[in-house]
Amino acid sequence: MKYTTQMDAARKGIVTPQMETVARKENMRVEDLMERMARGTVIIPANKKHTSLDPEGVGEGMRIKINVNLGISKDCCAIEPELDKVRTALDLKAEAIMDLSCYGKTQEFRQRLVEMSPAMIGTVPIYDAVGFYDKNLQDITVDEFFDVVKKHVEDGVDFLTIHCGLNRHTAEKVKQGGRLTNIVSRGGSLLFTWMEINQAENPFYEHFDRLLDICEEYDVTLSLGDGCRPGCLHDATDASQVEELITLGELTKRAWERNVQVMIEGPGHMAMNEIPGNMMIEKRLCHGAPFYVLGPLVTDVAPGYDHITAAIGGAIAGMSGADFLCYVTPAEHLRLPTMEDMKEGIIATRIAAHAADVAKGYPGARDWDDSMSKARAALDWKGMFDLAMDPVRPQEYRESSKPEHEDSCTMCGKMCAVRNMNRVLSGKDIQLDD
């Protein structure tokens, strides 16, 4: 029996190799996975042309996945340094990489990325359109926008972020004012500008079926972008954000009618107390489709440390229903991230994802923490390092400050609580003086 997409296969009862891989990774019955995929609450982004892909599931009952943004730009257009970041991101176990390239040899970078990456690859085609055509934004035609989308899927990307929900009706909500930061989504602002100058509807909203034709042909997942995501705490959960989310829910149902897989993108900046409600609203309005969030950043006053503000929000979001976390680096809002910035962002986001998995009771998540606790109780330093999310940094810290006694550290020395409890419980004497 033939099928067009992973969702189509699930609805027809066909077990694909991608489903078998995801079911094994998630330690679940393939029948349960297929039932969720048929409903649209789980996706497996897997472009038919991405032959190096090691597929992952995103959504209901899945382990929370993380995404890493990178790519070339006009100010930093060298390909090799960005590919080095890709290799490091893969080593640090990122499940997805979004190529946000907007200038230079974007297709060469994208093709090499797809060829080398077992992680799923996402792009935002409108970024590429501006540089690719080398013309004023307002002069890009509808056909040219869709031609760039087609190039991306032909190159093998697994999911596309397209801001289909920012239509002229929602744009009017933005223009009515009240926001402190207006539209902070790069893709959203580009489409808003194009619509305003040309007095035309968002081409991806107006010609949504044309977009679905492309996604269905290549089995590309549609990541419905949040052009009105809040860029500061003040703008969170306002009329523009919710209005767009309602539209995204409507578009989700249209995509599912074509067996096109969908995930929804979300905020943004948001106070901690608003995060659980936003996760619930998205799931309700978008019919349980997987939710992909940037952060959310829980305060606006920590530039240089936004990997921390985002990790706090990401943990709460994940615990409350988000399925996919986009990393944020210390360089957010400030510059293109360096390699070290990227590492900091990945680890912070992985911490948030794992903490949320533990809180949700994801099978096996707590076992990792329990193993670490046993190694700590035994003062098994090698065991601790082997279990660490980042094995390198804890070893560097220990090597940089050697204790007098191997069964302690330079913080506590002979007063180490673990050391002394182990000794006294085994009947040994404890000498705290030198």
Contacts in CASP RR format, 6 or more apart in sequence:
PFRMAT RR
TARGET T0000
AUTHOR 0000-0000-0000
METHOD contacts of the structure
MODEL  1
MKYTTQMDAARKGIVTPQMETVARKENMRVEDLMERMARGTVIIPANKKH
TSLDPEGVGEGMRIKINVNLGISKDCCAIEPELDKVRTALDLKAEAIMDL
SCYGKTQEFRQRLVEMSPAMIGTVPIYDAVGFYDKNLQDITVDEFFDVVK
KHVEDGVDFLTIHCGLNRHTAEKVKQGGRLTNIVSRGGSLLFTWMEINQA
ENPFYEHFDRLLDICEEYDVTLSLGDGCRPGCLHDATDASQVEELITLGE
LTKRAWERNVQVMIEGPGHMAMNEIPGNMMIEKRLCHGAPFYVLGPLVTD
VAPGYDHITAAIGGAIAGMSGADFLCYVTPAEHLRLPTMEDMKEGIIATR
IAAHAADVAKGYPGARDWDDSMSKARAALDWKGMFDLAMDPVRPQEYRES
SKPEHEDSCTMCGKMCAVRNMNRVLSGKDIQLDD
1 12 0 8 1.000
1 14 0 8 1.000
3 9 0 8 1.000
3 12 0 8 1.000
3 14 0 8 1.000
3 16 0 8 1.000
4 216 0 8 1.000
4 217 0 8 1.000
4 219 0 8 1.000
4 259 0 8 1.000
5 215 0 8 1.000
5 216 0 8 1.000
5 219 0 8 1.000
5 259 0 8 1.000
5 260 0 8 1.000
5 261 0 8 1.000
6 16 0 8 1.000
6 18 0 8 1.000
6 19 0 8 1.000
6 37 0 8 1.000
6 43 0 8 1.000
6 44 0 8 1.000
6 46 0 8 1.000
6 219 0 8 1.000
6 261 0 8 1.000
7 37 0 8 1.000
7 38 0 8 1.000
7 40 0 8 1.000
7 43 0 8 1.000
7 256 0 8 1.000
7 259 0 8 1.000
7 260 0 8 1.000
7 261 0 8 1.000
8 259 0 8 1.000
9 15 0 8 1.000
9 16 0 8 1.000
9 19 0 8 1.000
10 19 0 8 1.000
10 33 0 8 1.000
10 34 0 8 1.000
10 35 0 8 1.000
10 37 0 8 1.000
10 38 0 8 1.000
11 38 0 8 1.000
11 259 0 8 1.000
13 34 0 8 1.000
15 30 0 8 1.000
15 34 0 8 1.000
18 44 0 8 1.000
18 46 0 8 1.000
18 53 0 8 1.000
18 55 0 8 1.000
19 30 0 8 1.000
19 33 0 8 1.000
19 34 0 8 1.000
19 37 0 8 1.000
19 44 0 8 1.000
20 30 0 8 1.000
21 54 0 8 1.000
21 55 0 8 1.000
22 33 0 8 1.000
22 44 0 8 1.000
22 55 0 8 1.000
22 56 0 8 1.000
22 57 0 8 1.000
22 62 0 8 1.000
23 29 0 8 1.000
23 30 0 8 1.000
23 33 0 8 1.000
25 56 0 8 1.000
25 57 0 8 1.000
26 33 0 8 1.000
26 57 0 8 1.000
26 61 0 8 1.000
26 62 0 8 1.000
26 63 0 8 1.000
27 363 0 8 1.000
28 61 0 8 1.000
33 42 0 8 1.000
36 42 0 8 1.000
36 59 0 8 1.000
36 60 0 8 1.000
36 61 0 8 1.000
37 43 0 8 1.000
37 44 0 8 1.000
37 261 0 8 1.000
39 288 0 8 1.000
40 256 0 8 1.000
40 261 0 8 1.000
40 262 0 8 1.000
40 287 0 8 1.000
40 288 0 8 1.000
40 289 0 8 1.000
40 290 0 8 1.000
41 59 0 8 1.000
41 60 0 8 1.000
41 288 0 8 1.000
41 289 0 8 1.000
41 290 0 8 1.000
42 57 0 8 1.000
42 58 0 8 1.000
42 59 0 8 1.000
42 60 0 8 1.000
42 61 0 8 1.000
42 62 0 8 1.000
42 290 0 8 1.000
43 57 0 8 1.000
43 58 0 8 1.000
43 59 0 8 1.000
43 221 0 8 1.000
43 261 0 8 1.000
43 262 0 8 1.000
43 263 0 8 1.000
43 290 0 8 1.000
44 55 0 8 1.000
44 56 0 8 1.000
44 57 0 8 1.000
44 58 0 8 1.000
44 261 0 8 1.000
45 55 0 8 1.000
45 56 0 8 1.000
45 57 0 8 1.000
45 58 0 8 1.000
45 96 0 8 1.000
45 120 0 8 1.000
45 122 0 8 1.000
45 158 0 8 1.000
45 159 0 8 1.000
45 220 0 8 1.000
45 221 0 8 1.000
45 261 0 8 1.000
46 53 0 8 1.000
46 55 0 8 1.000
46 120 0 8 1.000
46 158 0 8 1.000
46 219 0 8 1.000
47 53 0 8 1.000
47 121 0 8 1.000
47 153 0 8 1.000
47 156 0 8 1.000
47 157 0 8 1.000
47 158 0 8 1.000
47 218 0 8 1.000
47 219 0 8 1.000
47 220 0 8 1.000
48 218 0 8 1.000
48 219 0 8 1.000
49 114 0 8 1.000
49 153 0 8 1.000
49 154 0 8 1.000
49 155 0 8 1.000
49 156 0 8 1.000
49 218 0 8 1.000
50 114 0 8 1.000
50 120 0 8 1.000
50 121 0 8 1.000
50 156 0 8 1.000
50 157 0 8 1.000
50 158 0 8 1.000
52 114 0 8 1.000
52 115 0 8 1.000
52 116 0 8 1.000
52 117 0 8 1.000
52 118 0 8 1.000
53 117 0 8 1.000
53 118 0 8 1.000
53 119 0 8 1.000
53 120 0 8 1.000
53 158 0 8 1.000
54 118 0 8 1.000
54 119 0 8 1.000
55 120 0 8 1.000
56 65 0 8 1.000
56 95 0 8 1.000
56 96 0 8 1.000
56 119 0 8 1.000
56 120 0 8 1.000
57 65 0 8 1.000
58 65 0 8 1.000
58 263 0 8 1.000
58 290 0 8 1.000
58 292 0 8 1.000
58 323 0 8 1.000
58 324 0 8 1.000
59 263 0 8 1.000
59 290 0 8 1.000
59 323 0 8 1.000
59 324 0 8 1.000
60 288 0 8 1.000
60 290 0 8 1.000
60 323 0 8 1.000
61 362 0 8 1.000
62 323 0 8 1.000
63 353 0 8 1.000
63 357 0 8 1.000
63 362 0 8 1.000
63 365 0 8 1.000
64 318 0 8 1.000
64 322 0 8 1.000
64 323 0 8 1.000
64 324 0 8 1.000
64 325 0 8 1.000
64 353 0 8 1.000
64 354 0 8 1.000
64 356 0 8 1.000
64 357 0 8 1.000
64 362 0 8 1.000
65 95 0 8 1.000
65 96 0 8 1.000
65 323 0 8 1.000
65 324 0 8 1.000
65 325 0 8 1.000
65 353 0 8 1.000
66 94 0 8 1.000
66 95 0 8 1.000
66 96 0 8 1.000
66 324 0 8 1.000
66 325 0 8 1.000
66 326 0 8 1.000
66 327 0 8 1.000
66 346 0 8 1.000
66 349 0 8 1.000
66 350 0 8 1.000
66 353 0 8 1.000
67 94 0 8 1.000
67 95 0 8 1.000
67 96 0 8 1.000
67 97 0 8 1.000
67 98 0 8 1.000
67 292 0 8 1.000
67 324 0 8 1.000
67 325 0 8 1.000
67 326 0 8 1.000
67 327 0 8 1.000
68 85 0 8 1.000
68 89 0 8 1.000
68 94 0 8 1.000
68 96 0 8 1.000
68 97 0 8 1.000
68 98 0 8 1.000
68 327 0 8 1.000
68 342 0 8 1.000
68 346 0 8 1.000
69 97 0 8 1.000
69 98 0 8 1.000
69 100 0 8 1.000
69 326 0 8 1.000
69 327 0 8 1.000
70 82 0 8 1.000
70 85 0 8 1.000
70 86 0 8 1.000
70 89 0 8 1.000
70 97 0 8 1.000
70 98 0 8 1.000
70 99 0 8 1.000
70 100 0 8 1.000
70 337 0 8 1.000
70 342 0 8 1.000
71 82 0 8 1.000
71 99 0 8 1.000
71 100 0 8 1.000
71 101 0 8 1.000
71 109 0 8 1.000
72 78 0 8 1.000
72 79 0 8 1.000
72 82 0 8 1.000
72 101 0 8 1.000
72 102 0 8 1.000
72 103 0 8 1.000
72 104 0 8 1.000
72 105 0 8 1.000
72 106 0 8 1.000
72 109 0 8 1.000
73 101 0 8 1.000
73 102 0 8 1.000
73 103 0 8 1.000
73 336 0 8 1.000
74 102 0 8 1.000
74 103 0 8 1.000
74 104 0 8 1.000
75 336 0 8 1.000
76 82 0 8 1.000
76 336 0 8 1.000
77 103 0 8 1.000
77 104 0 8 1.000
77 105 0 8 1.000
79 105 0 8 1.000
79 108 0 8 1.000
79 109 0 8 1.000
79 112 0 8 1.000
81 339 0 8 1.000
82 109 0 8 1.000
83 109 0 8 1.000
83 112 0 8 1.000
83 113 0 8 1.000
83 116 0 8 1.000
84 339 0 8 1.000
85 339 0 8 1.000
85 342 0 8 1.000
86 97 0 8 1.000
86 113 0 8 1.000
86 116 0 8 1.000
86 117 0 8 1.000
87 116 0 8 1.000
88 339 0 8 1.000
88 342 0 8 1.000
88 343 0 8 1.000
89 97 0 8 1.000
89 119 0 8 1.000
89 342 0 8 1.000
89 346 0 8 1.000
90 97 0 8 1.000
90 117 0 8 1.000
90 118 0 8 1.000
90 119 0 8 1.000
92 343 0 8 1.000
92 346 0 8 1.000
92 347 0 8 1.000
92 350 0 8 1.000
92 390 0 8 1.000
93 350 0 8 1.000
94 119 0 8 1.000
94 327 0 8 1.000
94 346 0 8 1.000
95 119 0 8 1.000
95 120 0 8 1.000
96 119 0 8 1.000
96 120 0 8 1.000
96 121 0 8 1.000
96 122 0 8 1.000
96 159 0 8 1.000
96 324 0 8 1.000
97 113 0 8 1.000
97 117 0 8 1.000
97 119 0 8 1.000
97 120 0 8 1.000
97 121 0 8 1.000
97 122 0 8 1.000
98 121 0 8 1.000
98 122 0 8 1.000
98 123 0 8 1.000
98 124 0 8 1.000
98 161 0 8 1.000
98 326 0 8 1.000
99 106 0 8 1.000
99 109 0 8 1.000
99 110 0 8 1.000
99 113 0 8 1.000
99 121 0 8 1.000
99 122 0 8 1.000
99 123 0 8 1.000
99 157 0 8 1.000
100 123 0 8 1.000
100 124 0 8 1.000
100 127 0 8 1.000
101 109 0 8 1.000
101 110 0 8 1.000
101 123 0 8 1.000
101 127 0 8 1.000
101 128 0 8 1.000
102 127 0 8 1.000
102 128 0 8 1.000
102 130 0 8 1.000
102 131 0 8 1.000
103 131 0 8 1.000
104 131 0 8 1.000
106 128 0 8 1.000
106 131 0 8 1.000
106 132 0 8 1.000
107 151 0 8 1.000
107 155 0 8 1.000
110 121 0 8 1.000
110 123 0 8 1.000
110 152 0 8 1.000
110 155 0 8 1.000
110 157 0 8 1.000
111 155 0 8 1.000
113 121 0 8 1.000
114 121 0 8 1.000
114 155 0 8 1.000
114 156 0 8 1.000
114 157 0 8 1.000
120 158 0 8 1.000
120 159 0 8 1.000
121 156 0 8 1.000
121 157 0 8 1.000
121 158 0 8 1.000
121 159 0 8 1.000
122 157 0 8 1.000
122 158 0 8 1.000
122 159 0 8 1.000
122 160 0 8 1.000
122 161 0 8 1.000
122 223 0 8 1.000
123 152 0 8 1.000
123 157 0 8 1.000
123 160 0 8 1.000
123 161 0 8 1.000
124 160 0 8 1.000
124 161 0 8 1.000
124 162 0 8 1.000
124 186 0 8 1.000
124 187 0 8 1.000
125 145 0 8 1.000
125 148 0 8 1.000
125 149 0 8 1.000
125 151 0 8 1.000
125 152 0 8 1.000
125 160 0 8 1.000
125 162 0 8 1.000
126 145 0 8 1.000
126 148 0 8 1.000
126 162 0 8 1.000
126 163 0 8 1.000
126 187 0 8 1.000
126 190 0 8 1.000
126 191 0 8 1.000
127 186 0 8 1.000
127 187 0 8 1.000
127 190 0 8 1.000
128 148 0 8 1.000
128 151 0 8 1.000
128 152 0 8 1.000
129 140 0 8 1.000
129 144 0 8 1.000
129 145 0 8 1.000
129 148 0 8 1.000
130 137 0 8 1.000
130 140 0 8 1.000
130 190 0 8 1.000
132 148 0 8 1.000
133 140 0 8 1.000
133 144 0 8 1.000
137 190 0 8 1.000
137 193 0 8 1.000
137 194 0 8 1.000
137 197 0 8 1.000
138 193 0 8 1.000
138 194 0 8 1.000
138 197 0 8 1.000
138 198 0 8 1.000
140 194 0 8 1.000
142 203 0 8 1.000
142 207 0 8 1.000
145 203 0 8 1.000
145 204 0 8 1.000
146 203 0 8 1.000
146 207 0 8 1.000
146 210 0 8 1.000
146 211 0 8 1.000
146 214 0 8 1.000
149 160 0 8 1.000
149 162 0 8 1.000
149 211 0 8 1.000
149 214 0 8 1.000
150 214 0 8 1.000
152 160 0 8 1.000
153 160 0 8 1.000
153 214 0 8 1.000
153 215 0 8 1.000
153 217 0 8 1.000
153 218 0 8 1.000
153 220 0 8 1.000
154 218 0 8 1.000
156 218 0 8 1.000
157 220 0 8 1.000
158 220 0 8 1.000
158 221 0 8 1.000
159 220 0 8 1.000
159 221 0 8 1.000
159 222 0 8 1.000
159 223 0 8 1.000
159 263 0 8 1.000
160 215 0 8 1.000
160 220 0 8 1.000
160 221 0 8 1.000
160 222 0 8 1.000
160 223 0 8 1.000
161 223 0 8 1.000
161 225 0 8 1.000
161 265 0 8 1.000
162 204 0 8 1.000
162 211 0 8 1.000
162 222 0 8 1.000
162 223 0 8 1.000
162 224 0 8 1.000
162 225 0 8 1.000
163 185 0 8 1.000
163 187 0 8 1.000
163 188 0 8 1.000
163 191 0 8 1.000
163 202 0 8 1.000
163 204 0 8 1.000
163 224 0 8 1.000
163 225 0 8 1.000
163 226 0 8 1.000
163 227 0 8 1.000
164 202 0 8 1.000
164 204 0 8 1.000
164 205 0 8 1.000
164 208 0 8 1.000
164 211 0 8 1.000
164 222 0 8 1.000
164 224 0 8 1.000
164 225 0 8 1.000
164 247 0 8 1.000
164 248 0 8 1.000
164 251 0 8 1.000
165 202 0 8 1.000
165 204 0 8 1.000
165 205 0 8 1.000
165 224 0 8 1.000
165 225 0 8 1.000
165 227 0 8 1.000
165 244 0 8 1.000
165 247 0 8 1.000
165 248 0 8 1.000
165 251 0 8 1.000
166 188 0 8 1.000
166 191 0 8 1.000
166 192 0 8 1.000
166 202 0 8 1.000
166 205 0 8 1.000
166 227 0 8 1.000
166 228 0 8 1.000
166 244 0 8 1.000
167 201 0 8 1.000
167 202 0 8 1.000
167 205 0 8 1.000
167 206 0 8 1.000
167 247 0 8 1.000
168 195 0 8 1.000
168 201 0 8 1.000
168 202 0 8 1.000
169 243 0 8 1.000
170 228 0 8 1.000
170 240 0 8 1.000
170 243 0 8 1.000
170 244 0 8 1.000
170 247 0 8 1.000
171 192 0 8 1.000
171 195 0 8 1.000
171 196 0 8 1.000
173 228 0 8 1.000
173 239 0 8 1.000
173 240 0 8 1.000
173 243 0 8 1.000
174 182 0 8 1.000
174 183 0 8 1.000
174 192 0 8 1.000
174 228 0 8 1.000
174 240 0 8 1.000
178 238 0 8 1.000
179 234 0 8 1.000
179 235 0 8 1.000
179 238 0 8 1.000
179 240 0 8 1.000
180 232 0 8 1.000
180 234 0 8 1.000
180 235 0 8 1.000
181 230 0 8 1.000
181 231 0 8 1.000
181 232 0 8 1.000
181 234 0 8 1.000
181 235 0 8 1.000
182 189 0 8 1.000
183 189 0 8 1.000
183 192 0 8 1.000
183 227 0 8 1.000
183 228 0 8 1.000
184 229 0 8 1.000
184 230 0 8 1.000
184 231 0 8 1.000
185 225 0 8 1.000
185 226 0 8 1.000
185 227 0 8 1.000
185 228 0 8 1.000
185 229 0 8 1.000
187 227 0 8 1.000
188 225 0 8 1.000
188 227 0 8 1.000
188 228 0 8 1.000
189 227 0 8 1.000
191 202 0 8 1.000
191 204 0 8 1.000
191 227 0 8 1.000
194 200 0 8 1.000
195 201 0 8 1.000
195 202 0 8 1.000
204 211 0 8 1.000
205 247 0 8 1.000
205 251 0 8 1.000
208 251 0 8 1.000
208 254 0 8 1.000
209 254 0 8 1.000
209 258 0 8 1.000
211 222 0 8 1.000
212 222 0 8 1.000
212 254 0 8 1.000
212 255 0 8 1.000
212 258 0 8 1.000
212 260 0 8 1.000
214 220 0 8 1.000
215 221 0 8 1.000
215 222 0 8 1.000
215 255 0 8 1.000
215 258 0 8 1.000
215 260 0 8 1.000
216 258 0 8 1.000
216 259 0 8 1.000
216 260 0 8 1.000
219 261 0 8 1.000
220 260 0 8 1.000
221 260 0 8 1.000
221 261 0 8 1.000
221 262 0 8 1.000
221 263 0 8 1.000
222 255 0 8 1.000
222 260 0 8 1.000
222 261 0 8 1.000
222 262 0 8 1.000
222 263 0 8 1.000
223 262 0 8 1.000
223 263 0 8 1.000
223 264 0 8 1.000
223 265 0 8 1.000
223 292 0 8 1.000
224 248 0 8 1.000
224 249 0 8 1.000
224 251 0 8 1.000
224 252 0 8 1.000
224 262 0 8 1.000
224 263 0 8 1.000
224 264 0 8 1.000
224 265 0 8 1.000
225 248 0 8 1.000
225 264 0 8 1.000
225 265 0 8 1.000
225 266 0 8 1.000
226 241 0 8 1.000
226 244 0 8 1.000
226 245 0 8 1.000
226 248 0 8 1.000
226 264 0 8 1.000
226 265 0 8 1.000
226 266 0 8 1.000
226 267 0 8 1.000
226 268 0 8 1.000
227 244 0 8 1.000
228 240 0 8 1.000
228 241 0 8 1.000
228 243 0 8 1.000
228 244 0 8 1.000
229 241 0 8 1.000
229 265 0 8 1.000
229 266 0 8 1.000
229 267 0 8 1.000
229 268 0 8 1.000
229 294 0 8 1.000
230 236 0 8 1.000
230 237 0 8 1.000
230 238 0 8 1.000
230 241 0 8 1.000
230 267 0 8 1.000
230 268 0 8 1.000
230 269 0 8 1.000
230 270 0 8 1.000
231 267 0 8 1.000
231 268 0 8 1.000
231 269 0 8 1.000
232 269 0 8 1.000
232 300 0 8 1.000
233 269 0 8 1.000
233 270 0 8 1.000
233 271 0 8 1.000
233 299 0 8 1.000
233 300 0 8 1.000
235 241 0 8 1.000
235 269 0 8 1.000
236 267 0 8 1.000
236 268 0 8 1.000
236 269 0 8 1.000
236 270 0 8 1.000
236 271 0 8 1.000
236 274 0 8 1.000
236 278 0 8 1.000
236 296 0 8 1.000
237 270 0 8 1.000
237 274 0 8 1.000
237 278 0 8 1.000
241 267 0 8 1.000
242 281 0 8 1.000
245 264 0 8 1.000
245 281 0 8 1.000
245 282 0 8 1.000
245 285 0 8 1.000
245 286 0 8 1.000
246 285 0 8 1.000
248 264 0 8 1.000
248 285 0 8 1.000
248 286 0 8 1.000
249 264 0 8 1.000
249 285 0 8 1.000
249 286 0 8 1.000
249 287 0 8 1.000
249 289 0 8 1.000
251 262 0 8 1.000
252 262 0 8 1.000
252 264 0 8 1.000
252 286 0 8 1.000
252 287 0 8 1.000
252 289 0 8 1.000
253 287 0 8 1.000
255 261 0 8 1.000
255 262 0 8 1.000
256 262 0 8 1.000
262 289 0 8 1.000
262 290 0 8 1.000
263 289 0 8 1.000
263 290 0 8 1.000
263 291 0 8 1.000
263 292 0 8 1.000
263 323 0 8 1.000
263 324 0 8 1.000
264 282 0 8 1.000
264 286 0 8 1.000
264 289 0 8 1.000
264 290 0 8 1.000
264 291 0 8 1.000
264 292 0 8 1.000
265 292 0 8 1.000
265 293 0 8 1.000
265 294 0 8 1.000
266 278 0 8 1.000
266 282 0 8 1.000
266 291 0 8 1.000
266 292 0 8 1.000
266 293 0 8 1.000
266 294 0 8 1.000
266 296 0 8 1.000
267 278 0 8 1.000
267 293 0 8 1.000
267 294 0 8 1.000
267 295 0 8 1.000
267 296 0 8 1.000
268 293 0 8 1.000
268 294 0 8 1.000
268 295 0 8 1.000
268 296 0 8 1.000
268 297 0 8 1.000
269 296 0 8 1.000
269 297 0 8 1.000
269 298 0 8 1.000
269 300 0 8 1.000
270 278 0 8 1.000
270 296 0 8 1.000
270 297 0 8 1.000
270 298 0 8 1.000
270 313 0 8 1.000
271 298 0 8 1.000
272 298 0 8 1.000
272 312 0 8 1.000
272 313 0 8 1.000
272 316 0 8 1.000
275 296 0 8 1.000
275 298 0 8 1.000
275 313 0 8 1.000
275 314 0 8 1.000
275 316 0 8 1.000
275 317 0 8 1.000
275 320 0 8 1.000
276 316 0 8 1.000
276 320 0 8 1.000
277 320 0 8 1.000
278 296 0 8 1.000
278 317 0 8 1.000
279 291 0 8 1.000
279 317 0 8 1.000
279 318 0 8 1.000
279 320 0 8 1.000
279 321 0 8 1.000
279 322 0 8 1.000
280 320 0 8 1.000
282 291 0 8 1.000
283 289 0 8 1.000
283 291 0 8 1.000
283 321 0 8 1.000
290 323 0 8 1.000
290 324 0 8 1.000
291 317 0 8 1.000
291 321 0 8 1.000
291 322 0 8 1.000
291 323 0 8 1.000
291 324 0 8 1.000
292 322 0 8 1.000
292 323 0 8 1.000
292 324 0 8 1.000
292 325 0 8 1.000
292 326 0 8 1.000
293 314 0 8 1.000
293 317 0 8 1.000
293 318 0 8 1.000
293 322 0 8 1.000
293 324 0 8 1.000
293 325 0 8 1.000
293 326 0 8 1.000
294 310 0 8 1.000
294 326 0 8 1.000
294 328 0 8 1.000
295 309 0 8 1.000
295 310 0 8 1.000
295 311 0 8 1.000
295 313 0 8 1.000
295 314 0 8 1.000
295 317 0 8 1.000
295 325 0 8 1.000
295 326 0 8 1.000
295 328 0 8 1.000
295 352 0 8 1.000
296 310 0 8 1.000
296 313 0 8 1.000
296 314 0 8 1.000
296 317 0 8 1.000
297 306 0 8 1.000
297 309 0 8 1.000
297 310 0 8 1.000
297 313 0 8 1.000
297 328 0 8 1.000
297 332 0 8 1.000
298 309 0 8 1.000
298 310 0 8 1.000
298 312 0 8 1.000
298 313 0 8 1.000
298 316 0 8 1.000
299 309 0 8 1.000
302 308 0 8 1.000
302 309 0 8 1.000
303 332 0 8 1.000
303 333 0 8 1.000
303 334 0 8 1.000
304 330 0 8 1.000
304 331 0 8 1.000
304 332 0 8 1.000
304 334 0 8 1.000
305 330 0 8 1.000
306 328 0 8 1.000
306 329 0 8 1.000
306 330 0 8 1.000
306 332 0 8 1.000
306 333 0 8 1.000
307 327 0 8 1.000
307 328 0 8 1.000
307 329 0 8 1.000
307 330 0 8 1.000
307 332 0 8 1.000
307 344 0 8 1.000
307 345 0 8 1.000
307 348 0 8 1.000
307 349 0 8 1.000
308 348 0 8 1.000
309 328 0 8 1.000
310 327 0 8 1.000
310 328 0 8 1.000
310 332 0 8 1.000
310 348 0 8 1.000
310 349 0 8 1.000
310 352 0 8 1.000
311 328 0 8 1.000
311 348 0 8 1.000
311 349 0 8 1.000
311 351 0 8 1.000
311 352 0 8 1.000
312 352 0 8 1.000
313 352 0 8 1.000
314 322 0 8 1.000
314 325 0 8 1.000
314 349 0 8 1.000
314 352 0 8 1.000
314 353 0 8 1.000
314 356 0 8 1.000
315 351 0 8 1.000
315 352 0 8 1.000
315 353 0 8 1.000
315 355 0 8 1.000
315 356 0 8 1.000
315 359 0 8 1.000
316 356 0 8 1.000
317 325 0 8 1.000
317 356 0 8 1.000
318 325 0 8 1.000
318 352 0 8 1.000
318 353 0 8 1.000
318 356 0 8 1.000
318 359 0 8 1.000
318 360 0 8 1.000
319 355 0 8 1.000
319 356 0 8 1.000
319 359 0 8 1.000
319 360 0 8 1.000
321 360 0 8 1.000
322 356 0 8 1.000
325 349 0 8 1.000
325 352 0 8 1.000
325 353 0 8 1.000
326 349 0 8 1.000
327 342 0 8 1.000
327 345 0 8 1.000
327 346 0 8 1.000
327 348 0 8 1.000
327 349 0 8 1.000
328 345 0 8 1.000
328 348 0 8 1.000
328 349 0 8 1.000
329 337 0 8 1.000
329 341 0 8 1.000
329 342 0 8 1.000
329 344 0 8 1.000
329 345 0 8 1.000
330 337 0 8 1.000
330 341 0 8 1.000
330 344 0 8 1.000
330 345 0 8 1.000
331 337 0 8 1.000
331 338 0 8 1.000
331 341 0 8 1.000
337 345 0 8 1.000
343 390 0 8 1.000
347 389 0 8 1.000
347 390 0 8 1.000
350 389 0 8 1.000
351 389 0 8 1.000
354 365 0 8 1.000
354 368 0 8 1.000
354 389 0 8 1.000
357 365 0 8 1.000
358 365 0 8 1.000
358 366 0 8 1.000
358 369 0 8 1.000
368 387 0 8 1.000
371 387 0 8 1.000
372 384 0 8 1.000
372 387 0 8 1.000
372 388 0 8 1.000
374 380 0 8 1.000
375 383 0 8 1.000
375 384 0 8 1.000
375 387 0 8 1.000
376 384 0 8 1.000
376 418 0 8 1.000
377 418 0 8 1.000
377 422 0 8 1.000
378 422 0 8 1.000
379 407 0 8 1.000
379 408 0 8 1.000
379 418 0 8 1.000
379 419 0 8 1.000
379 422 0 8 1.000
381 398 0 8 1.000
384 394 0 8 1.000
385 391 0 8 1.000
385 394 0 8 1.000
385 395 0 8 1.000
388 394 0 8 1.000
398 409 0 8 1.000
401 409 0 8 1.000
401 410 0 8 1.000
402 410 0 8 1.000
403 409 0 8 1.000
403 410 0 8 1.000
403 413 0 8 1.000
404 413 0 8 1.000
405 413 0 8 1.000
405 414 0 8 1.000
405 419 0 8 1.000
407 416 0 8 1.000
407 419 0 8 1.000
407 422 0 8 1.000
408 414 0 8 1.000
408 416 0 8 1.000
408 419 0 8 1.000
409 416 0 8 1.000
412 419 0 8 1.000
413 419 0 8 1.000
414 420 0 8 1.000
414 431 0 8 1.000
414 432 0 8 1.000
415 432 0 8 1.000
420 430 0 8 1.000
423 429 0 8 1.000
423 430 0 8 1.000
424 430 0 8 1.000
END
